[in-house]
Amino acid sequence: MAVKNCPTYKNNIIENMKKHNFSAGPCILPQEVMKKASEAVLDFNGLGLSLIEISHRSKDFVAVMEKARSLALELLGLEGKGYKALFLQGGASMEFLMVAYNLLEKKAGYLNTGTWADKSIKEARLFGEVLEVGSSKDKNYSYIPKGYTIPADLDYLHLTSNNTIYGTQIKKFPKTNAPLVCDMSSDIFSRQMDFSQFDLIYAGAQKNMGPAGTTLVVIKEDILGKVSRKIPSMLNYKVHIEKDSMFNTPAVFPVYVSMLTLEWLQNLGGIAAIEEINERKAQLLYSEIDLNPLFKGFAKKEDRSLMNATFTLSEEKLKDEFDEMCKEAGINGLNGHRSVGGYRASMYNALSLESVGTLVDVMSELERKA
């Protein structure tokens, strides 16, 4: 079907002139969240003041922080199970440091599945021995290592659940007696699982939850206080827990938008509902990648991410034409990371099935014309 004649193209591009946002991060957000957030910037709760100019100690914002933290635990099924939710600053990159500062006494295990996992290893080595229990670096991180051995004497095991750059995702998490730490920056709240298997989860908001500027940390309190080193207050999880994420001025706007996004997800039916939608989006796109001879997937099929589909053109000479067709269809943010090349379609929670359909229509049209 020609792009200009397909219903998806007409409905989404000609009538609404809304871009199909496949950007890897900062992420696409629900339109109703964007609307409420923009209104709050002008007048928050009828105060006659903007959200970004009121005190973070005011009852109006304290209520926002409390609700955001509560919703995070509720959606993950961790309420009343000894966990605390925090909204901190510094991005997931700060958590690379904070995790090791707070938990690493002697030796930690890390699964190296991509650029961000590799960076977290670098930071952890400043504090103690780090063992790479497995790595997929040998094949440019195109797969998830399996069958690796986990030593019994680890302070914790660190995983990265989804690898944004390479389009891989852990489908089955290992069993271990050590505390399990997971960077879920690019697939948090996107699929169901037993989140109580993790002792610490962290996620930069800008990949699937809100704008850049805040990081969700969900932590089981009983894993803290076991290292002998003194921890600076700003890097100490216990301090942030004691101060209810208000030890210093929080990132007010990102926390508020994250709260709105979590409300949107809850009203949609929670993680179970969005997982079903995400699976449909991924199946639609990966089917086209596999059936269309002009495209080739990067990640190993069994390890493909529901959030980030990476693929390349089989004929480089078609790149300019494909890029122009995508632009004409209102498709944005499709370029792959420089370390992989090709294309990357990030299908975060707020991206519609219709947007994925538009991309598939363009890919199909390219095959017809080739």
N, C-alpha and C positions, 0 to 999 in steps of 0.2 A: 504494500500500500504506500502510495506517495506521501511524503511527510505533510505537504500542504493540504492534502485531501483527507487526512486521518482525523477522526473526531477529537482525539486527545490534543492534537496540535491546535485545532480551532478553538476548543473550549478554554484551554489554558493559556495560549499565547495571544491569539487574535483578540479574544474577548477580554481577558483579564490582564494581559501584558505582565504577568507574574513570571519571574524567572524560576526555572527548575534548578534548585540549589543543591548540587552534589559536592559542595566543598567539604574538605576533610576536617576543618575546624579553623576558626569558630564555625559552629554548626548552624544548620537551619533550625528555626524555632517555630512552634505552632503560631498561626496568625492571631488567634485569640489571645495568646500570651503577649505577642508584640503589641497588640492594641491596648491591653490593660497596662502594660509596662509604660507605654508612651503616655497614657493618661496620668499615670502616677508621677511621671516626671514633671508634669504641669501642675497637678493638684492631687496630693495623696490623702486619701480618706476624708476628703472635704475639709482639710485643715487650712486651705488657702496657701499652702506651702508645698514645695516639691519634695518628693521622696529623697532626693539627693541633697537637700539642704536642711533636713531636720536632724536632730540629735540621734545618734545611734543608741543612746540611753533612754530615749523617749518610749513611752508605753506602746506607741504605734509600731515602732520598729522592733522592739523587744518581742512583740507578738509575732512579727514576721519571722524572726530568727527561731523562735520556739516552734512555730508551725513547720518551718522548713526542716528542722532537725527531726521533729516528730514524724513528718511524712516520709522522710528517708528511711527511718527504721520500720515504719508500718509497711511500706511498699516492699521492703526486703524481707519482711517476716521476722524481724529481729527485736520487736518490742518485748520488754520484760525478760530478755535473755542475757542481761549483763553487758549490753553494748551501749556505747554513746556515739552520737553523730556530731561531728564538728564541721564548721565551714571556715576554712583557713585560707591563707594567702600564699603566693609563691608558686602556684601551679603544682602539677605532679612532680616537676623537677625538684621542688623543695622537699617533697616527700621522699625522694631518693635518699636525701640526706637525713631527714627526720626519722625515718624508719630505722636506719642503722644507728643513729645517735641514741635512740630510745631502747632498742632491742638487741643490738649486737654486742655481746660480751667477749666471745671467743671465736665462734665460727658460724657462718651462715651459708645456706645453699641458694643458688640462683639458677633459674632456667633462662638461658640466653636465646630469645626468639626474635630479636630485632633491635633497632637503633635505641629505643627507649629502655629496653631491658639492659642493653650494653652500657648505657649511661648510668643506670641505677647500680650496676656492678662497680663501675668506676668510683662512685661516691662511697659505697659500702666499704671498699678496700681502705678507706681512710681510717676505719675504726676497728678492723679486725680481719681475720682470715675469711676469704670468700672462695667458696668452691662452686665452680660451674658444673652443676649436675648433668647438664645436657646443653647442646647448642646446635642451631641450624645455620650457623654462619657459613659453613662449608658450601652451601648452595644458595647463598644470598638470602637466607631466611625465608625460603619459599615453602617451608614445611614446619610442623611442630614436632620436636623430638619426642620419642616414646621409648619405653623400656629402659629408662635410665634408673640408676640406683640412688636411693636417698639415704645418706648416712644417718645413724641413730643419734648422733651427738650434736645436732644443729641447734642453734639458738632460734632459728626460724628458716622457713623455705619461702623464697620470693618468686612469684610468677607474674607474667603479664598476660591477661586473659585474651586480649585482642590486639593485633599488631597493625595499626592504621596504615603504615607505609607499605607493608607487604601483602596485606589482605589475608592474613592467617588468624585463626582463632582456636583456642583450646576448647575441645568438646568434652573431654573427660579429665577431671582434676585428680591428681594423685592422692593416695592415702598416706598420711604421715603423722607421727606422734609429735613432731615439732609444730609450733605455731605456724599457721599458713597465712602468708601476706600476699595480697594481689592488687596489682595496678589494673583497674578496670576503667581507665579514662575514656576509652572509645566504645565500650559496650555496656556501661552501667545502665541498669533498668531496661535492658533490651530483650532479655530472655530469662526464663524461669530456671532456678536451680536452688539447691539448699545452701543459702548464704551463711548458715551457721557453721559450715565447714571451715569458714575463714575466720581468722582472729583479728585481721586488720585488712580493710579495703580502702583504697583511695582512688579518687577520680577527679581530674581537672574538669570543671563544669563545661568547658567550651566545646566538647566533642559530642555530647548527647543530652545536656541538661540545662545549659544556660550560656550567658556570655562569658568571655574570658575575665578572670579576676578573682575567682574563688575556687576552692578545691574541697570536695566532700571527703571527709575521713570518717570511717565507721570502725570503731575499735572496741575490742573486748577488754574491759578494764583490768581483768586479772592477769594480763600478760605484761603489765607495766611495773616499774619499780624494781627490776631485777638486774640492772646493770650497775657496776660500781662507779662509773664516771659521773661527774657532776654535769648536768645538762643545763645550758642557758635557758632562761625562762621562756623566751620566744620560741624555742625549739622543743619544749617539753610538753608532751601530750597531756600529762597530768595537770599542768597549769591551765591549759586550754579547757580541759574538762571541768576543772573547779570553777572556772570563770564563764562557763556556758558559751564558749566561742566569742567572748567579749573581753578577752584579756587586753587586746588593743582594738582600735577602731576597725570593724570588719568592712569588707567590700559591700557596702549597702545595696547598691543597685544589682550586682550579680547575684547576691543572696536572694533578693526579692524576686528576680526573674526565675531563678532556680525553684523557688517556692511555687510560683505560678505554673511552671512546667510540671512539677510534681503533682500539683492539683489537677492539671489537665490529664496527666497519665492516670491518676486515681479515678477521675470521672469517666475515662475511657474504658475502665475495667481492670486497670492495673497491669502488671507485667505479663500476665497470662494473655490478655487481650492484645497487647502490642507485639508480643512474640509471634502470634499467629499472623499478624499483618507483615511483620518483618520477614517471616519465612516465605510468604507469598511474593514479596518484592524480590528477595534473593533468588527464588526459584525462577521467576520470570526473566531476570537478567542473566543468570548463569546458563539458563537453557539457550538463550540467544547466543551467548558467547560460545557454547559448545557446538551448536548447530550451524552457526554462520562461519563459513570457511575463511572469512576475512579477519576473524578475530581469534585470539588465543589467550587463555587464562594464564596468569602467572603462578598463583598458589596451587599447591597440591590439592586435588579435588576434595579429599577427605578432611582437609584442614581449612577449607575456604570460610572466610568470614561472612557473617550475615550483615555486617555493618559496612565493610569496605571491600568492594569487588575490584580487583586489579587485573588489567588485561592490556594486550598490545595488538596492533594491526599486523597482519601477516605480510602486507605489502606497504612499505613506507611511503611509496609514491601516492598513496591514497590519503595521506595525513591531512594535507591542506583542504581537500574536498570534504573529508569527514568533519574537520574542525569548523569549516564554514557552514555545513549542514547543522551542526550542533548549535552554533551561534544563531542561525536563522530560527531554530526551534526554541530558542530561549533557554538553552542548557548552559549552566554555569558551573565552574569549579571542577571540571572533569580531568584536568591534566594530572598525570601521575607524578609521584615524587621523583626527584632527580636520580635517586639510587636504584630505581626500578625502571623508570621511563614509562612510555605508553600512557595509559589512562587509569584513573581510579574513581570509581563511582561510590561515594559515601552515602549509604542509605540509612541515615539515623532515624530515630523514632518519628520525628515530625515530617519526614519526607513522605509524600503520598505515593500510593501505588500508581496513580495516574502519571506522576512525574517519571517513574521508572518505565511506564508504558511508552511515554514520549521518547525516551532514550532508545528503547528497543525498536520503536518504529523507525527512528533515524538509522540505526544499525542495519535493519532489514532493507530499508530503502537504498542504502549504500551498496548492499549486495546485489539488489535488482539492477542498479545502474552500472555496476562494474563489468 
